[in-house]
Amino acid sequence: MPDYVAFVLYELALTWKKQLPFLWITTKKRLLYISMSRRLIDSILDSCLDGWSSYMTSLAMKEIDKQAREIARIWEIEDLNKPIIIEHEPGEKHTSPLGGPIEIKAPWL
């Protein structure tokens, strides 16, 4: 069974279990119906749990991927606003114990 089908069945069984409390109240008239409904809901919950968890995991991972792309986009924008530092090789005119001259450029200007 595909994960999304198991997800839908599991969610429906949970809703049914929560929204229909009369199924859990035993009376003599409804005893067989209640027993069958309990078994059906419990078997759906047991058999669909793996598919439900796989589908929920995939949904969570899609959300995390979306957030990671947004963070990467923000970092790219921030990297464009950083100053550019250029180190030149030491030449005959510019010799010092610390190395050659350094330029700092502002890309936003």
C-alpha positions as CSV (number, residue, x, y, z in Angstrom):
1,M,0.0,0.0,0.0
2,P,1.4,3.4,-0.9
3,D,2.4,5.6,2.0
4,Y,-0.1,8.4,1.2
5,V,-3.0,5.9,1.2
6,A,-1.8,4.6,4.6
7,F,-1.6,8.2,5.8
8,V,-5.1,9.0,4.7
9,L,-6.5,5.7,6.2
10,Y,-4.6,6.3,9.5
11,E,-5.9,9.9,9.8
12,L,-9.4,8.8,9.0
13,A,-9.3,6.1,11.6
14,L,-7.9,8.5,14.2
15,T,-10.7,11.0,13.4
16,W,-13.3,8.3,13.5
17,K,-12.0,7.1,16.9
18,K,-12.1,10.7,18.3
19,Q,-15.3,11.9,16.7
20,L,-17.5,8.9,17.4
21,P,-17.3,8.2,21.1
22,F,-20.6,6.3,21.0
23,L,-18.6,3.4,19.5
24,W,-16.7,3.0,22.7
25,I,-19.8,2.9,24.9
26,T,-21.0,-0.7,25.2
27,T,-24.7,-1.4,25.3
28,K,-26.4,-4.7,24.6
29,K,-28.0,-3.5,21.4
30,R,-24.8,-2.3,19.8
31,L,-22.3,-4.8,21.2
32,L,-21.6,-6.6,18.0
33,Y,-21.4,-3.3,16.0
34,I,-19.1,-1.8,18.6
35,S,-16.9,-4.8,18.7
36,M,-16.5,-4.9,14.9
37,S,-15.9,-1.2,14.7
38,R,-13.2,-1.4,17.4
39,R,-11.5,-4.2,15.7
40,L,-11.7,-2.5,12.3
41,I,-10.3,0.8,13.6
42,D,-7.6,-0.9,15.6
43,S,-6.5,-3.0,12.6
44,I,-6.4,0.1,10.4
45,L,-4.3,1.9,13.0
46,D,-2.0,-1.1,13.4
47,S,-1.5,-1.8,9.7
48,C,-1.2,1.8,8.5
49,L,1.2,3.1,11.2
50,D,4.4,2.4,9.1
51,G,3.0,4.1,6.0
52,W,1.7,7.0,8.0
53,S,5.1,7.5,9.7
54,S,6.9,7.3,6.4
55,Y,4.6,9.8,4.8
56,M,4.9,12.2,7.8
57,T,8.7,11.8,7.6
58,S,8.7,12.7,3.9
59,L,6.5,15.7,4.6
60,A,8.8,16.9,7.3
61,M,11.9,16.4,5.1
62,K,10.2,18.4,2.3
63,E,9.6,21.2,4.8
64,I,13.2,21.1,6.0
65,D,14.5,21.2,2.4
66,K,12.4,24.2,1.7
67,Q,13.8,25.9,4.8
68,A,17.4,25.0,3.8
69,R,16.9,26.5,0.3
70,E,15.6,29.7,2.0
71,I,18.6,29.9,4.3
72,A,21.0,29.3,1.4
73,R,19.3,32.1,-0.6
74,I,19.7,34.5,2.4
75,W,23.4,33.5,2.8
76,E,24.0,34.2,-0.9
77,I,22.5,37.7,-0.5
78,E,24.6,38.3,2.5
79,D,27.7,37.1,0.7
80,L,27.1,39.7,-2.0
81,N,27.3,42.5,0.6
82,K,30.7,41.5,2.0
83,P,33.8,43.5,1.2
84,I,36.3,42.0,-1.3
85,I,39.8,41.7,0.1
86,I,42.6,41.4,-2.5
87,E,46.2,40.6,-1.4
88,H,48.9,41.6,-4.0
89,E,52.2,39.8,-4.3
90,P,55.1,41.7,-2.8
91,G,56.9,43.7,-5.4
92,E,60.1,45.8,-5.6
93,K,58.3,48.9,-4.5
94,H,56.2,47.3,-1.8
95,T,58.3,45.1,0.3
96,S,57.6,44.7,4.0
97,P,58.0,41.9,6.5
98,L,54.2,41.6,6.5
99,G,53.8,40.9,2.8
100,G,52.4,42.9,-0.2
101,P,49.7,45.6,-0.3
102,I,46.1,44.7,0.4
103,E,43.0,46.2,-1.3
104,I,39.5,46.2,0.2
105,K,36.7,46.9,-2.2
106,A,33.1,47.5,-1.4
107,P,30.8,45.8,-3.9
108,W,27.8,47.8,-2.9
109,L,29.5,51.1,-4.1
